[in-house]
């Protein structure tokens, strides 16, 4: 968090961390695809964020990648299959949202 927060108070500011926002702020948000990795220091926060969105009625899909680190997208040569899975899931998710909106 030190790379993103200017001061310790930023860590508890709802504008700096969506998870801290009041539940009502999530109502009416667009569909969300969460790509969460097992070896990510933000994993638990990402899962909790997804739960908050679901409680607010937001369509949430979660792709949980075991044995993968936070920055895997920056290393496609090393995480070839994981990146391919993530890219395909992202395309499928976007297409499903588009189709849902056109109905």
C-alpha positions in Angstrom: 0.0 0.0 0.0 2.9 2.3 0.5 3.2 2.8 -3.3 -0.4 4.0 -3.5 -1.1 5.8 -0.2 0.3 9.3 0.4 -0.4 9.0 4.1 -1.7 6.4 6.7 -5.1 8.0 6.6 -5.4 7.1 2.9 -5.6 3.4 4.0 -9.0 4.0 5.6 -10.4 6.4 3.0 -13.3 4.9 1.1 -12.2 6.8 -2.0 -8.9 5.0 -1.8 -10.3 1.6 -1.2 -13.7 0.6 -2.6 -14.1 -2.1 -0.1 -14.6 0.5 2.6 -17.5 2.2 0.9 -21.0 2.1 2.2 -22.9 -0.9 0.8 -25.5 1.4 -0.9 -22.7 2.8 -3.1 -22.5 -0.5 -4.9 -26.2 -0.6 -6.0 -26.6 -0.1 -9.8 -22.9 -0.7 -10.6 -22.2 -2.4 -14.0 -21.4 -6.2 -14.2 -18.0 -7.0 -12.8 -15.4 -9.7 -13.7 -12.9 -10.3 -10.9 -9.7 -12.0 -11.8 -8.2 -13.1 -8.5 -5.0 -15.0 -8.0 -4.1 -17.3 -5.2 -0.8 -15.7 -4.4 -1.9 -12.1 -4.4 -1.6 -9.9 -1.3 -5.0 -8.4 -2.3 -6.8 -11.7 -2.8 -9.0 -11.6 0.3 -9.9 -8.0 -0.4 -10.9 -8.9 -3.9 -13.1 -11.7 -2.8 -14.7 -9.5 -0.1 -15.3 -6.8 -2.8 -17.0 -9.3 -5.0 -19.3 -10.3 -2.1 -20.2 -6.7 -1.4 -21.1 -6.2 -5.1 -23.2 -9.4 -5.1 -25.1 -8.3 -2.0 -25.9 -5.0 -3.8 -27.3 -7.0 -6.7 -24.4 -6.5 -9.1 -23.7 -9.4 -11.5 -20.3 -10.7 -10.5 -18.2 -13.4 -12.1 -15.0 -14.5 -10.5 -12.1 -16.3 -12.1 -9.8 -17.6 -9.3 -6.4 -18.7 -10.5 -4.6 -21.1 -8.3 -0.8 -21.0 -8.1 -0.7 -17.6 -9.7 0.8 -14.2 -8.6 -0.7 -10.7 -8.7 1.4 -9.6 -11.7 0.9 -12.6 -13.9 -0.5 -10.5 -16.8 3.0 -8.8 -17.1 4.6 -12.2 -17.6 2.7 -13.9 -20.4 5.7 -16.0 -21.4 5.9 -17.5 -18.0 2.1 -17.8 -17.3 1.1 -18.6 -20.8 -1.9 -20.9 -20.0 -3.1 -18.6 -17.2 -2.9 -15.6 -19.4 -4.8 -17.4 -22.1 -7.5 -18.5 -19.7 -7.8 -15.0 -18.4 -8.0 -13.4 -21.8 -10.6 -15.9 -22.9 -12.7 -15.3 -19.8 -12.5 -11.5 -20.3 -13.6 -11.8 -23.9 -16.5 -14.1 -22.9 -17.5 -11.8 -20.1 -17.6 -8.7 -22.3 -19.5 -10.5 -25.0 -22.1 -11.8 -22.5 -22.6 -8.3 -21.1 -23.0 -6.9 -24.6 -25.5 -9.6 -25.4 -27.4 -9.1 -22.2 -27.7 -5.3 -22.9 -29.0 -5.9 -26.4 -31.8 -8.1 -25.3 
